[in-house]
Amino acid sequence: MEEFNDQPPVVVSLCGDRGRCDHHHNNLLYKTAKGMQVGDSEQGTKMLRNTTNAPDLSMCAACGKGSDGLKTCTACKLVKYCNATCQKAHRPMHKRECKKQAAKLHDEALFKTPPPRDECPICTLPLPINLKEISYQACCGKTLCAGCIDATFKADDRQLCPFCRTPEAGTDGEYVERLKKRLASDDADAITQLGCYYYNGRMGLPQNYRKANKLYLRAGELGCALAYHNLAISYGQGRGVERDDKKAKYYLELAAIGGYVKARHDLGDLERVLCNMNRALDDFGGGWR
């Protein structure tokens, strides 16, 4: 995977530019923090009071009418409404409770135990956290650990894919074409990989931040936490999008929820810069409560 710093990005890979798609910028944390106020996060969520009188979800919270077509408040999930008119009318009474509950639900998602790491399909061991020690195979869509790749290449110098035995792509263009073919099957890793090449202008592709960000968003929605992390960086640096620190943090949180360790660390560092020390410790301490 590719790593970023203040200088032009340098690719580190077992297979040249291929199989690596991460990028990060350490100054993102401080650039993002600069545009935010200390205490932006909801510190009061831990003091959310325990309500013994739960609302009746069979009735509209505003007018009290019952209906099968009631719509749940998407923020707090506590109440239901007939329509937008009822929701607007009830907003002044519900606003404070809604914000507290929404913050609580957000924290529960953010600090829950992260999903288990994927396994190498050859050795069946969890894939390394270090992205330099894994490689995505565009021929079959598998992500393999460096150990299996190295062992295969030492045993057979024909440079075949350790999993599907397809010959390695002879040119950068051939490798990119393999990636593009996998986009049709919504392969999140392939989409992220291609996004990185457009972001950096590598593998014969023109540098195009906007196209990269669209690919990152698509891959993130398909479940790639790394893609959300890359999109957070784009928003934090204003590359291909208007700089938006809140969106940068939002996508960083989505990446952390998805189990991407670097995003969890960066989120903790950002909370530290914002002086939200309890939240920073939660992130640094493992990312779950």
C-alpha positions in Angstrom: 0.0 0.0 0.0 1.1 3.6 -0.6 2.2 5.8 2.3 2.1 9.6 2.3 4.1 12.3 4.0 4.8 15.9 3.3 6.8 15.0 0.3 5.6 13.5 -2.9 4.3 10.0 -2.2 6.6 7.1 -2.4 5.3 3.6 -3.3 6.6 0.7 -1.3 5.5 -2.7 -2.7 6.4 -6.2 -3.3 5.2 -5.9 -6.8 6.3 -2.3 -7.8 3.2 0.0 -7.7 0.9 -2.9 -7.8 -1.1 -4.2 -4.8 -0.8 -1.2 -2.6 -3.4 1.5 -2.1 -3.0 3.3 1.2 -2.1 6.9 1.7 -2.1 9.2 4.7 -0.7 12.6 5.7 0.4 13.1 9.3 -0.4 16.8 9.1 -4.0 16.1 8.4 -4.7 15.8 12.1 -3.4 19.2 12.8 -4.8 20.8 9.7 -8.2 19.4 10.6 -8.0 20.4 14.2 -7.1 23.9 13.3 -10.5 24.4 11.7 -12.5 22.9 14.6 -13.3 24.0 18.1 -12.0 22.2 21.2 -14.8 20.1 22.6 -16.7 19.6 19.3 -17.4 16.0 20.3 -20.3 15.3 22.6 -18.7 14.8 26.0 -22.1 14.7 27.7 -23.1 11.4 26.1 -21.8 9.5 29.1 -24.3 11.4 31.3 -27.3 10.5 29.2 -30.0 9.9 31.7 -31.7 6.5 32.0 -35.3 6.9 30.9 -37.8 4.6 32.5 -40.8 5.8 30.4 -39.9 4.7 26.9 -41.9 6.4 24.2 -44.7 4.4 22.5 -43.4 3.6 19.0 -46.9 2.6 17.9 -48.0 6.3 18.0 -46.8 9.5 16.5 -44.8 11.4 19.1 -46.4 14.7 18.0 -50.1 14.1 17.4 -50.6 10.7 19.1 -52.2 9.0 16.2 -51.3 5.3 15.5 -50.5 4.1 12.0 -48.5 1.4 10.3 -46.8 4.0 8.2 -45.0 5.9 10.9 -41.5 7.0 10.2 -38.8 6.6 12.8 -36.5 9.5 13.7 -33.4 8.7 11.8 -31.1 10.4 14.4 -32.2 9.0 17.8 -34.4 6.0 16.8 -36.5 6.8 19.9 -39.7 8.2 18.4 -41.9 8.0 15.3 -43.9 10.5 13.3 -46.7 10.6 10.8 -44.9 12.9 8.5 -42.4 15.8 8.3 -45.0 18.2 9.6 -45.4 16.3 12.8 -41.7 15.9 13.2 -41.2 19.7 12.7 -43.9 20.5 15.2 -42.3 18.1 17.8 -38.8 19.3 17.2 -38.6 22.0 19.9 -39.6 19.5 22.6 -37.5 16.6 21.2 -34.4 18.3 20.1 -32.3 18.0 23.3 -33.2 14.4 23.9 -32.7 13.5 20.2 -29.2 15.0 20.2 -28.1 13.1 23.3 -29.5 9.8 22.1 -28.0 10.3 18.6 -24.6 11.0 20.2 -24.9 7.9 22.4 -25.8 5.7 19.4 -22.8 7.2 17.5 -20.4 6.4 20.3 -21.7 2.9 20.6 -21.0 2.3 16.9 -17.6 4.1 17.1 -16.3 2.2 20.1 -17.7 -1.2 19.6 -15.4 -4.2 19.1 -14.0 -3.8 15.5 -14.7 -6.6 13.0 -12.1 -9.4 12.8 -9.3 -9.0 10.2 -9.6 -10.9 6.9 -7.5 -14.0 6.5 -5.0 -14.8 3.8 -6.8 -17.4 1.6 -3.7 -19.5 1.3 -2.3 -19.8 4.9 -5.6 -18.8 6.5 -3.8 -16.6 9.1 -5.1 -13.1 9.8 -3.7 -10.6 7.3 -1.0 -8.3 8.8 -2.0 -4.9 9.9 1.0 -3.4 8.1 -0.3 -2.7 4.6 3.2 -3.2 3.2 3.0 -6.8 4.1 0.0 -7.6 2.0 -0.8 -7.5 -1.7 -4.0 -7.4 -3.7 -4.1 -9.7 -6.7 -6.1 -8.0 -9.5 -6.3 -11.3 -11.4 -8.5 -13.1 -8.8 -9.4 -10.3 -6.4 -7.7 -12.0 -3.4 -5.5 -10.2 -0.9 -2.5 -12.3 0.1 0.1 -12.0 2.8 3.7 -11.3 1.9 4.9 -14.6 3.3 2.7 -16.6 1.0 3.7 -14.5 -2.0 7.4 -14.8 -1.2 7.3 -18.5 -0.6 5.5 -19.1 -3.9 7.9 -17.0 -5.9 10.9 -18.8 -4.4 9.4 -22.2 -5.2 8.4 -21.2 -8.8 10.2 -18.4 -10.7 7.4 -18.1 -13.3 5.8 -15.2 -11.3 2.4 -16.8 -11.1 -0.4 -15.6 -8.8 0.0 -17.8 -5.6 -3.8 -18.2 -5.5 -5.2 -18.6 -9.0 -1.9 -19.3 -10.8 -2.5 -16.5 -13.4 0.7 -15.1 -14.8 1.7 -11.7 -13.4 0.6 -8.7 -15.6 3.3 -7.9 -18.0 2.7 -4.1 -18.1 1.1 -1.4 -15.9 -1.6 -1.0 -18.4 -2.5 -4.7 -18.3 -2.7 -4.6 -14.5 -5.0 -1.5 -14.6 -7.2 -3.3 -17.1 -7.5 -6.2 -14.7 -8.6 -3.8 -11.9 -11.2 -2.1 -14.1 -12.7 -5.5 -15.0 -13.2 -6.2 -11.3 -15.1 -2.9 -10.9 -18.1 -4.5 -12.6 -18.4 -7.0 -9.7 -18.2 -4.2 -7.0 -14.8 -5.4 -5.8 -14.2 -2.7 -3.0 -10.4 -3.4 -2.9 -10.0 -3.1 -6.6 -12.0 0.2 -6.6 -9.8 1.5 -3.8 -6.7 0.5 -5.6 -7.8 2.2 -8.8 -8.7 5.3 -6.8 -5.2 5.5 -5.4 -3.7 5.3 -8.8 -5.8 8.3 -10.0 -5.0 10.2 -6.8 -1.3 9.8 -7.4 -1.3 9.8 -11.2 0.5 6.4 -11.3 0.4 3.3 -13.4 -0.1 5.4 -16.6 -3.2 7.1 -15.3 -3.6 10.9 -15.1 -3.8 12.5 -11.7 -7.5 13.1 -11.0 -8.5 13.8 -7.4 -12.2 14.1 -8.1 -12.3 10.7 -9.8 -10.2 9.2 -7.0 -12.6 10.5 -4.4 -15.6 9.1 -6.2 -14.0 5.7 -6.3 -13.1 6.0 -2.6 -16.7 6.8 -1.7 -18.0 3.9 -3.7 -15.5 1.5 -2.2 -16.2 2.8 1.3 -20.0 2.2 0.8 -19.1 -1.3 -0.3 -17.3 -1.9 3.0 -13.6 -0.9 2.5 -12.5 1.0 5.6 -9.2 2.0 3.9 -11.2 3.9 1.2 -13.0 6.0 3.9 -9.6 6.8 5.4 -8.3 8.0 2.1 -11.5 10.1 1.5 -11.0 11.7 4.9 -7.6 12.8 3.9 -8.9 14.3 0.7 -11.4 16.4 2.7 -8.8 17.3 5.2 -6.5 18.6 2.5 -9.1 19.9 0.1 -8.0 17.7 -2.8 -10.7 17.2 -5.4 -13.3 18.5 -2.9 -13.8 21.7 -0.9 -11.9 21.3 2.3 -14.3 20.3 5.1 -12.9 19.4 8.4 -16.1 17.9 9.8 -16.5 15.6 6.8 -12.8 14.6 7.2 -13.5 13.6 10.8 -16.7 11.9 9.8 -15.0 9.7 7.2 -12.2 9.0 9.6 -14.7 7.7 12.1 -16.3 5.5 9.5 -12.9 4.1 8.7 -12.2 3.4 12.4 -15.6 1.7 12.8 -14.7 -0.5 9.8 -11.6 -1.7 11.7 -8.8 0.2 9.9 -6.2 0.6 12.6 -4.4 3.6 11.2 -7.8 5.5 11.1 -8.3 4.6 14.8 -4.9 6.0 15.7 -5.4 9.1 13.6 -8.8 9.7 15.2 -7.2 9.4 18.7 -4.5 11.8 17.7 -7.1 14.3 16.4 -9.1 14.1 19.7 -5.8 14.7 21.6 -5.2 17.8 19.5 -8.7 19.0 20.3 -8.1 18.3 24.0 -10.8 15.6 24.1 -8.5 13.5 26.2 -11.0 10.8 27.3 -12.0 10.1 23.8 -8.4 10.1 22.7 -7.6 7.5 25.4 -10.6 5.4 24.2 -9.1 5.4 20.6 -5.5 4.8 21.7 -6.6 2.1 24.2 -7.9 -0.2 21.5 -10.8 1.5 19.9 -13.6 -0.2 21.9 -15.2 0.1 25.3 
